[in-house]
Amino acid sequence: MNIEKKLSHIEFLNREYNVSHLSYEREMAFFQSIKDGDPAEAKRLFKPFNCEEMGKLSDDSLRNLKYHLIITIAFITRYCIEGGMAMEAAYNLSDIYIQSIDKCRTEDEINLLHREVVDDYAQRMSIIRKKNRYPKSVTLCLDYIYDNLHTKISLEKLAEITKLSPAYLSKLFHKEVGLTVSEYITKKRIEAAGNMLKFSEYSCLDISEYLCFSLESHFIQVFKKHTGYTPKAYREKFFRTRR
């Protein structure tokens, strides 16, 4: 059967069984809401893959969901790059999630991952939108912190980069970001630790050392304070590769 015959056959079956696809306008509005960094609107427009409006890409139901999520991630990634997300960061995030898709063993895992992908990208775009409104000196700090979570980061180093006094930079950062420099660094390290616990097999000790926590016990204490879970409990609950 050639491609034209296949298209005609699918159109006939869709008419017979009243199968439709998501409207183009709604689908584009959904992707635009993520690009705009609007988690609430993305949540409102979100459609689970098991709804009747989704197309059929495979006779195997689990594989069908995996295909749809891979396509969705590809679209979201490109929209976010257009919206200002760094290309390398966007594609690295895409790679992480697609690898997670490959390890999902149930439809529930795919559906949970779908929601997580949408929320994660929308939240990140929201931060990027806000960051673009920060003074240049604060943006320099945010970028440096993001790139150097695995090294010691001091207020003095940030002051050197921005050519501001440590005292002035500290006040400016807190005013613009709503957190002290130290609080922000800790927040970003805990977020990175959470991703490493979910998507890698690094031990708690390895993660704490990589993210420059003084002691593993300190890392565990700080992680629990921020997430409500110990690293071990967090991995047991959210680890994407468990079978």
Backbone bond lengths (Angstrom), bond angles and torsions (degrees), N, CA, C in turn:
res aa  C-N    CA-C-N  psi(-1)  N-CA   C-N-CA  omega(-1)  CA-C   N-CA-C  phi
1 M - - - 1.463 - - 1.533 109.28 -
2 N 1.357 117.84 122.78 1.454 119.34 -179.54 1.522 110.51 -78.87
3 I 1.345 116.17 175.59 1.454 120.76 -172.47 1.524 112.45 -64.80
4 E 1.344 117.82 -37.08 1.462 120.48 -179.64 1.527 110.67 -66.19
5 K 1.305 116.62 -40.45 1.462 120.40 177.91 1.527 110.65 -66.08
6 K 1.330 116.22 -38.54 1.456 120.04 177.78 1.521 110.97 -63.07
7 L 1.342 116.16 -43.27 1.459 119.92 178.85 1.530 111.02 -61.43
8 S 1.322 115.97 -44.27 1.467 120.07 179.48 1.520 111.00 -63.36
9 H 1.340 115.76 -39.65 1.461 120.83 -179.56 1.525 110.83 -64.58
10 I 1.336 116.37 -44.66 1.467 120.39 179.57 1.519 110.94 -64.41
11 E 1.333 116.87 -42.55 1.464 120.33 178.71 1.528 110.86 -61.22
12 F 1.336 116.12 -39.82 1.457 120.12 178.35 1.528 110.95 -63.66
13 L 1.338 116.68 -46.52 1.462 119.98 -179.68 1.525 111.14 -63.72
14 N 1.333 117.22 -40.80 1.461 119.96 179.90 1.525 111.50 -63.17
15 R 1.328 116.77 -38.27 1.471 119.89 177.22 1.521 110.66 -67.72
16 E 1.332 116.21 -42.80 1.461 120.66 -177.06 1.525 111.65 -64.26
17 Y 1.325 115.75 -39.89 1.472 119.96 -175.57 1.535 113.09 -103.93
18 N 1.342 114.49 12.63 1.463 120.93 175.61 1.533 111.54 55.22
19 V 1.339 116.06 44.97 1.460 121.59 178.19 1.528 108.49 -96.19
20 S 1.330 116.00 131.25 1.459 120.47 177.73 1.519 109.35 -130.50
21 H 1.326 115.81 169.21 1.447 121.16 176.04 1.521 109.25 -108.97
22 L 1.328 116.09 163.20 1.454 119.65 176.63 1.525 109.77 -56.36
23 S 1.327 117.45 139.72 1.454 120.25 179.44 1.521 109.53 -61.12
24 Y 1.336 114.78 143.65 1.460 120.80 -178.03 1.523 110.70 -59.20
25 E 1.345 115.82 -42.96 1.458 119.88 -176.88 1.530 111.39 -62.64
26 R 1.336 115.83 -44.13 1.467 118.86 -179.22 1.528 110.74 -66.33
27 E 1.324 116.26 -40.73 1.451 120.34 -179.04 1.528 110.61 -62.73
28 M 1.344 116.67 -43.42 1.460 120.24 179.70 1.526 111.17 -68.14
29 A 1.334 116.88 -36.29 1.468 120.46 177.50 1.517 110.60 -64.09
30 F 1.337 116.41 -36.81 1.456 121.62 178.37 1.529 110.36 -62.91
31 F 1.323 116.89 -49.98 1.462 120.07 179.72 1.525 111.39 -64.72
32 Q 1.338 116.68 -36.49 1.457 120.83 179.21 1.526 111.02 -64.90
33 S 1.344 116.92 -36.50 1.466 119.95 -179.96 1.532 110.99 -63.87
34 I 1.339 116.28 -35.31 1.466 119.95 176.58 1.518 109.64 -69.92
35 K 1.318 116.67 -44.88 1.466 121.51 177.62 1.520 111.39 -57.81
36 D 1.335 116.76 -37.34 1.465 122.11 -179.04 1.526 112.54 -77.54
37 G 1.331 116.83 -6.70 1.465 119.65 -178.39 1.509 111.80 69.08
38 D 1.338 116.02 43.79 1.465 121.45 -178.17 1.530 109.29 -117.49
39 P 1.340 117.92 82.82 1.473 120.46 -176.57 1.525 113.66 -58.30
40 A 1.332 117.43 -35.97 1.466 120.16 -178.76 1.525 111.06 -64.93
41 E 1.328 116.88 -43.82 1.463 120.56 179.34 1.528 110.84 -69.44
42 A 1.328 116.53 -38.02 1.470 119.94 177.08 1.521 110.14 -61.93
43 K 1.321 116.62 -39.47 1.464 120.95 178.47 1.531 110.61 -66.08
44 R 1.335 116.43 -38.80 1.474 120.41 -179.99 1.526 111.44 -65.63
45 L 1.335 116.47 -38.41 1.461 121.13 -176.83 1.530 113.10 -88.26
46 F 1.321 116.60 -6.66 1.465 121.46 -177.15 1.528 111.11 -61.62
47 K 1.332 115.14 134.16 1.461 121.39 175.37 1.526 108.77 -124.91
48 P 1.321 118.53 124.58 1.472 119.32 177.86 1.514 110.78 -67.37
49 F 1.323 116.11 155.01 1.456 120.84 -176.39 1.520 114.07 -71.40
50 N 1.320 117.35 -17.33 1.456 118.12 -177.24 1.527 112.37 -87.61
51 C 1.344 116.40 8.58 1.463 118.38 177.67 1.528 109.36 -76.34
52 E 1.311 116.67 157.91 1.466 121.81 -173.01 1.528 112.95 -69.73
53 E 1.350 116.86 -15.44 1.457 119.68 -176.72 1.524 113.19 -80.59
54 M 1.321 117.25 -10.10 1.462 119.52 -178.33 1.522 110.47 -76.71
55 G 1.330 115.84 143.29 1.455 120.75 178.50 1.520 111.42 -72.93
56 K 1.311 115.91 161.91 1.460 121.84 179.79 1.518 109.37 -101.88
57 L 1.339 115.71 113.32 1.459 121.15 -178.02 1.520 112.06 -104.38
58 S 1.330 116.80 -13.50 1.464 121.02 179.41 1.522 109.14 -156.14
59 D 1.330 116.43 148.71 1.467 120.45 175.47 1.521 111.10 -71.34
60 D 1.316 116.70 -22.36 1.460 120.98 177.09 1.528 108.19 -83.90
61 S 1.334 117.66 119.45 1.464 121.32 -172.20 1.530 112.76 -62.35
62 L 1.330 117.54 -39.98 1.463 120.17 179.61 1.521 110.39 -67.64
63 R 1.317 116.87 -44.53 1.463 120.17 179.33 1.522 110.53 -64.00
64 N 1.322 116.60 -35.83 1.460 121.21 177.80 1.527 110.59 -59.41
65 L 1.328 116.66 -44.97 1.462 120.81 179.03 1.529 110.92 -65.97
66 K 1.313 116.37 -39.63 1.464 119.57 179.14 1.523 110.98 -61.90
67 Y 1.328 116.69 -43.70 1.467 120.17 178.98 1.523 110.50 -60.55
68 H 1.329 116.47 -45.13 1.465 120.15 -179.01 1.527 111.12 -62.34
69 L 1.326 117.42 -39.96 1.458 119.61 -178.29 1.528 111.11 -70.16
70 I 1.318 117.32 -37.95 1.468 120.38 176.85 1.525 110.16 -61.40
71 I 1.327 116.89 -44.33 1.466 120.72 178.69 1.525 110.54 -63.40
72 T 1.329 115.94 -42.73 1.464 120.62 179.59 1.527 110.75 -60.61
73 I 1.318 116.90 -44.88 1.464 120.64 179.49 1.527 110.77 -62.52
74 A 1.334 116.82 -39.38 1.464 120.36 179.00 1.530 110.62 -60.81
75 F 1.338 116.83 -44.32 1.470 120.74 178.96 1.530 110.79 -65.76
76 I 1.335 116.25 -47.20 1.466 120.04 -178.36 1.522 110.43 -60.07
77 T 1.328 116.65 -43.44 1.458 120.83 -179.14 1.522 111.20 -57.79
78 R 1.313 116.80 -45.91 1.465 120.63 -178.19 1.530 111.62 -69.55
79 Y 1.319 116.72 -38.17 1.466 119.61 176.05 1.524 110.69 -62.24
80 C 1.330 116.75 -41.92 1.463 120.48 -177.99 1.522 111.89 -68.96
81 I 1.323 117.37 -35.44 1.462 120.28 175.59 1.529 109.42 -62.80
82 E 1.325 115.96 -43.75 1.467 120.26 176.61 1.525 111.22 -61.54
83 G 1.341 115.97 -30.92 1.457 120.61 -177.92 1.515 114.04 -83.36
84 G 1.342 117.45 -3.84 1.457 119.71 175.88 1.516 115.97 118.41
85 M 1.346 118.68 -1.02 1.455 119.70 176.71 1.525 108.92 -72.71
86 A 1.319 116.40 137.00 1.468 120.33 179.28 1.529 109.25 -58.12
87 M 1.327 116.09 134.68 1.462 120.67 -175.24 1.523 112.02 -56.91
88 E 1.333 116.55 -45.15 1.460 120.48 -178.02 1.532 110.81 -62.61
89 A 1.343 116.09 -43.15 1.462 120.42 179.67 1.528 110.68 -64.81
90 A 1.338 116.93 -41.56 1.466 121.34 -178.92 1.521 111.42 -63.73
91 Y 1.334 116.60 -44.99 1.460 120.01 -178.47 1.539 111.77 -72.92
92 N 1.337 116.86 -34.16 1.463 118.98 175.83 1.524 110.59 -63.22
93 L 1.333 116.64 -42.22 1.459 121.06 178.07 1.524 110.25 -63.89
94 S 1.322 116.05 -41.70 1.466 121.29 177.19 1.528 110.95 -59.68
95 D 1.331 116.65 -44.78 1.468 120.60 179.65 1.527 111.31 -60.21
96 I 1.344 115.71 -42.91 1.468 120.11 -179.71 1.521 110.67 -60.12
97 Y 1.329 116.56 -46.50 1.467 119.84 -176.89 1.531 112.04 -70.82
98 I 1.327 117.66 -37.51 1.468 119.57 179.19 1.526 110.37 -67.32
99 Q 1.333 116.94 -37.24 1.464 119.35 174.17 1.526 111.15 -62.83
100 S 1.331 116.11 -35.59 1.464 120.49 177.71 1.529 111.06 -67.43
101 I 1.331 116.60 -37.94 1.470 120.98 177.03 1.520 109.90 -58.11
102 D 1.314 115.44 -44.22 1.465 120.64 -176.65 1.523 111.98 -60.56
103 K 1.340 116.15 -27.09 1.465 120.25 -177.02 1.529 113.23 -94.61
104 C 1.327 117.57 -6.20 1.474 120.22 178.92 1.519 110.10 -68.33
105 R 1.304 115.92 138.34 1.460 120.94 -176.88 1.528 113.15 -114.02
106 T 1.328 117.55 -9.62 1.462 120.41 -179.06 1.526 110.29 -135.38
107 E 1.320 115.44 160.19 1.459 120.57 177.95 1.525 110.91 -65.80
108 D 1.319 117.21 -34.55 1.466 120.71 178.19 1.519 111.10 -61.59
109 E 1.319 117.07 -39.76 1.461 120.64 179.01 1.524 110.60 -64.31
110 I 1.324 117.17 -40.06 1.465 120.93 177.53 1.519 110.51 -63.48
111 N 1.330 116.70 -45.33 1.461 120.29 -178.32 1.526 111.98 -64.61
112 L 1.335 116.63 -38.74 1.467 120.01 176.51 1.526 110.79 -65.96
113 L 1.327 116.00 -41.50 1.459 120.40 179.24 1.525 110.91 -65.59
114 H 1.329 116.93 -37.08 1.468 121.76 177.38 1.525 110.39 -56.78
115 R 1.322 116.30 -49.27 1.467 120.49 179.98 1.528 111.01 -63.60
116 E 1.331 115.85 -39.08 1.469 119.82 -179.14 1.522 111.01 -65.63
117 V 1.334 117.15 -41.26 1.462 121.61 179.15 1.531 110.41 -59.49
118 V 1.323 116.00 -49.69 1.466 121.09 -177.99 1.524 110.56 -60.76
119 D 1.330 116.14 -47.88 1.462 120.12 -178.07 1.527 110.96 -65.42
120 D 1.328 117.04 -41.42 1.462 121.19 -178.04 1.522 111.07 -62.90
121 Y 1.335 117.25 -51.48 1.460 120.14 -179.47 1.529 111.12 -62.89
122 A 1.335 117.70 -41.71 1.470 120.63 -179.58 1.523 111.01 -63.75
123 Q 1.336 116.60 -42.32 1.456 120.40 178.67 1.529 110.68 -64.97
124 R 1.306 116.87 -42.36 1.466 120.38 179.51 1.530 110.77 -63.71
125 M 1.339 116.36 -40.55 1.467 119.36 178.45 1.520 110.77 -67.32
126 S 1.328 117.47 -33.88 1.461 120.84 176.48 1.525 110.29 -62.07
127 I 1.328 116.03 -42.38 1.467 120.93 178.23 1.528 110.57 -64.77
128 I 1.324 116.20 -42.14 1.470 120.47 179.58 1.521 110.28 -62.40
129 R 1.330 116.78 -43.30 1.471 120.67 178.72 1.527 110.35 -60.21
130 K 1.318 116.49 -43.04 1.468 120.25 179.55 1.526 110.19 -68.59
131 K 1.338 115.26 -40.24 1.461 119.24 -178.71 1.522 110.98 -61.47
132 N 1.313 116.52 -34.48 1.461 120.21 -179.66 1.528 112.16 -66.10
133 R 1.331 115.77 -15.23 1.462 119.60 178.33 1.521 112.15 -96.01
134 Y 1.342 116.70 -1.74 1.454 120.21 179.69 1.526 110.43 -78.94
135 P 1.336 117.10 155.88 1.468 119.86 171.01 1.528 110.19 -59.72
136 K 1.318 116.28 154.40 1.460 120.88 -176.34 1.524 111.97 -56.17
137 S 1.330 117.35 -38.68 1.467 120.53 -177.81 1.522 111.60 -64.29
138 V 1.331 117.06 -38.21 1.459 120.89 178.93 1.532 109.92 -70.49
139 T 1.321 116.73 -40.76 1.464 120.73 177.27 1.524 111.03 -60.55
140 L 1.319 117.37 -39.80 1.473 121.20 176.57 1.527 110.49 -60.04
141 C 1.332 115.58 -41.43 1.470 119.72 178.42 1.523 111.43 -64.22
142 L 1.333 116.73 -46.17 1.460 121.24 -179.10 1.524 110.97 -59.81
143 D 1.329 116.68 -43.46 1.460 120.76 179.98 1.535 111.05 -66.40
144 Y 1.331 116.40 -41.90 1.467 119.90 -179.95 1.525 110.42 -64.02
145 I 1.318 116.70 -43.66 1.470 120.74 179.83 1.525 109.99 -61.79
146 Y 1.331 117.00 -45.85 1.466 121.64 -179.76 1.532 111.10 -57.71
147 D 1.337 116.51 -40.21 1.471 120.88 -175.86 1.521 113.49 -82.65
148 N 1.329 117.75 -10.49 1.464 120.00 -171.74 1.526 113.83 -130.81
149 L 1.323 116.98 30.07 1.461 119.89 179.65 1.526 111.95 -62.13
150 H 1.330 116.59 -22.26 1.462 121.29 -177.91 1.526 112.56 -89.10
151 T 1.342 117.55 4.32 1.463 120.90 178.67 1.526 109.65 -125.79
152 K 1.323 116.27 167.49 1.453 120.49 175.39 1.525 108.85 -68.83
153 I 1.321 116.90 130.16 1.468 121.97 179.76 1.526 108.13 -120.24
154 S 1.314 116.34 122.85 1.458 120.03 -178.99 1.522 110.56 -116.10
155 L 1.321 115.56 155.35 1.460 121.09 175.51 1.524 109.65 -60.98
156 E 1.327 116.41 -36.23 1.454 120.37 -179.48 1.531 111.50 -63.79
157 K 1.354 116.77 -38.68 1.463 120.24 178.13 1.524 110.62 -66.18
158 L 1.328 116.66 -41.51 1.462 120.26 178.27 1.524 110.87 -65.24
159 A 1.319 116.51 -38.22 1.465 120.79 177.96 1.533 110.46 -64.01
160 E 1.330 115.70 -38.69 1.465 120.35 177.63 1.518 111.17 -63.05
161 I 1.339 116.50 -42.33 1.463 121.39 -179.13 1.523 111.29 -65.16
162 T 1.328 115.73 -40.59 1.472 120.72 -175.92 1.522 113.56 -89.21
163 K 1.349 115.72 -9.06 1.464 121.38 -178.69 1.535 111.55 61.26
164 L 1.337 114.43 37.54 1.463 121.15 175.94 1.523 108.32 -121.24
165 S 1.318 116.71 161.78 1.458 119.16 176.20 1.521 108.71 -73.14
166 P 1.325 118.58 148.15 1.464 120.90 178.89 1.529 113.10 -54.72
167 A 1.326 116.92 -41.81 1.467 120.68 -178.15 1.528 111.34 -64.36
168 Y 1.336 116.52 -45.25 1.468 120.09 -179.05 1.529 110.74 -67.17
169 L 1.337 116.22 -43.23 1.465 119.95 -179.82 1.525 110.67 -62.45
170 S 1.317 116.64 -40.41 1.464 120.73 -179.96 1.530 110.76 -59.56
171 K 1.336 116.81 -45.96 1.468 121.08 179.54 1.523 111.21 -66.53
172 L 1.337 116.93 -42.40 1.464 121.16 -179.09 1.524 110.93 -64.42
173 F 1.329 116.84 -44.86 1.468 121.81 -179.03 1.518 110.02 -60.57
174 H 1.330 116.90 -47.20 1.467 121.21 -178.75 1.528 110.75 -63.53
175 K 1.324 117.12 -39.57 1.463 121.25 179.33 1.526 111.53 -64.16
176 E 1.343 117.52 -42.76 1.467 121.67 -175.19 1.526 113.17 -80.93
177 V 1.324 116.98 -40.90 1.468 121.55 -172.82 1.523 112.62 -94.28
178 G 1.335 116.50 -25.84 1.460 120.10 -179.11 1.515 113.46 87.26
179 L 1.319 116.66 2.42 1.468 123.29 177.09 1.521 108.32 -134.05
180 T 1.326 116.32 154.12 1.449 118.36 171.39 1.523 108.63 -71.02
181 V 1.325 116.57 165.00 1.464 120.49 178.15 1.523 110.25 -57.66
182 S 1.319 116.03 -44.91 1.465 120.96 -179.45 1.524 111.86 -62.88
183 E 1.338 116.71 -43.53 1.472 120.74 179.38 1.520 111.08 -63.61
184 Y 1.328 116.81 -40.09 1.463 120.77 -179.11 1.533 110.67 -66.55
185 I 1.324 116.60 -43.72 1.468 120.29 178.96 1.523 110.49 -60.38
186 T 1.327 116.01 -44.43 1.469 120.07 179.02 1.523 110.70 -62.08
187 K 1.333 116.80 -43.77 1.468 121.56 178.97 1.527 111.07 -57.89
188 K 1.327 117.02 -45.99 1.462 121.01 -179.04 1.534 111.26 -68.19
189 R 1.323 117.14 -35.01 1.463 119.37 178.68 1.528 111.39 -69.83
190 I 1.312 116.82 -36.43 1.459 119.82 177.61 1.532 110.09 -67.58
191 E 1.334 117.61 -39.60 1.464 120.62 176.23 1.528 110.36 -61.56
192 A 1.334 116.66 -43.31 1.462 120.45 178.78 1.528 110.67 -65.11
193 A 1.328 116.99 -40.00 1.466 120.86 178.22 1.524 110.43 -62.36
194 G 1.333 116.84 -41.08 1.455 120.75 178.63 1.520 111.47 -59.50
195 N 1.340 117.03 -43.04 1.465 120.43 178.31 1.525 111.18 -65.69
196 M 1.326 117.11 -38.97 1.460 120.01 179.36 1.526 111.16 -66.94
197 L 1.326 116.62 -35.86 1.467 119.86 177.91 1.525 111.17 -68.98
198 K 1.332 116.63 -35.10 1.463 120.63 -178.40 1.519 112.68 -79.58
199 F 1.332 117.25 -36.48 1.455 119.42 -167.77 1.524 114.91 -117.90
200 S 1.330 117.82 7.74 1.463 119.85 177.24 1.522 108.95 -139.42
201 E 1.312 115.80 174.08 1.456 120.67 178.58 1.531 111.85 -110.26
202 Y 1.337 117.17 17.26 1.459 120.10 177.21 1.520 109.64 -62.54
203 S 1.323 115.68 142.83 1.460 120.24 179.05 1.516 110.21 -73.47
204 C 1.321 115.11 165.02 1.458 121.10 177.55 1.531 110.16 -58.47
205 L 1.311 116.71 -41.17 1.467 121.10 178.93 1.524 111.04 -63.46
206 D 1.330 116.91 -45.30 1.470 120.96 179.44 1.526 110.63 -59.22
207 I 1.327 116.03 -44.30 1.465 120.43 -178.37 1.520 110.87 -65.62
208 S 1.320 116.32 -43.67 1.464 119.65 -179.03 1.530 110.57 -63.48
209 E 1.327 117.79 -39.42 1.464 120.98 179.26 1.526 110.64 -70.75
210 Y 1.334 117.17 -41.49 1.465 120.86 -179.49 1.518 111.16 -62.06
211 L 1.330 116.91 -38.31 1.465 121.06 -177.60 1.530 112.88 -93.96
212 C 1.331 115.76 15.50 1.466 122.47 169.63 1.527 114.81 65.43
213 F 1.317 117.15 34.90 1.465 118.79 170.00 1.530 107.86 -82.51
214 S 1.318 116.30 141.56 1.468 120.67 -173.43 1.525 112.45 -62.47
215 L 1.329 116.28 -41.30 1.456 122.08 179.70 1.523 109.63 -139.54
216 E 1.326 116.46 152.49 1.465 120.09 177.18 1.522 110.19 -60.71
217 S 1.331 117.66 -38.66 1.470 120.95 -179.75 1.524 111.16 -63.57
218 H 1.337 116.16 -35.95 1.479 120.11 177.34 1.519 110.31 -67.53
219 F 1.338 116.27 -42.39 1.465 120.67 177.23 1.525 110.80 -58.45
220 I 1.330 117.37 -46.14 1.467 121.80 -179.54 1.527 110.31 -60.61
221 Q 1.316 116.09 -43.20 1.465 121.16 -179.20 1.536 111.25 -63.70
222 V 1.325 116.57 -46.47 1.467 121.16 -178.84 1.525 110.78 -68.16
223 F 1.332 116.68 -41.20 1.461 120.66 -179.61 1.530 110.72 -61.23
224 K 1.315 116.67 -44.15 1.467 120.48 179.92 1.526 111.06 -65.39
225 K 1.329 116.29 -38.04 1.466 120.36 179.19 1.524 111.25 -61.05
226 H 1.335 116.81 -38.41 1.466 121.54 -175.95 1.527 113.24 -85.30
227 T 1.325 118.26 -31.57 1.466 120.83 -173.54 1.524 114.38 -111.87
228 G 1.322 116.77 -18.76 1.460 119.85 -175.71 1.517 112.69 85.83
229 Y 1.346 117.10 -0.81 1.466 122.10 179.71 1.527 110.07 -125.21
230 T 1.317 116.80 150.28 1.450 119.44 164.57 1.532 106.81 -73.63
231 P 1.330 118.97 157.88 1.471 119.82 177.24 1.527 112.82 -53.77
232 K 1.332 116.84 -40.29 1.463 120.63 -179.48 1.526 110.82 -63.49
233 A 1.337 116.92 -46.31 1.466 120.75 -179.41 1.521 110.76 -66.76
234 Y 1.322 116.35 -36.36 1.478 121.14 179.35 1.519 110.40 -63.28
235 R 1.337 116.12 -45.60 1.474 120.02 179.11 1.523 111.03 -64.40
236 E 1.320 117.58 -41.88 1.464 120.79 -179.79 1.524 111.27 -62.05
237 K 1.318 116.76 -33.12 1.468 120.61 -177.51 1.528 112.70 -84.18
238 F 1.342 116.89 -36.00 1.469 119.60 -169.83 1.519 115.19 -115.84
239 F 1.312 118.46 -4.58 1.475 119.75 -175.19 1.517 110.43 -58.81
240 R 1.333 117.10 123.53 1.450 122.36 -171.66 1.526 114.16 -78.66
241 T 1.330 117.46 -18.06 1.468 118.49 -174.53 1.510 112.66 -100.14
242 R 1.361 117.03 6.11 1.464 115.77 179.96 1.538 109.43 -69.63
243 R 1.309 116.38 146.99 1.475 121.33 -175.99 1.519 110.32 -100.29
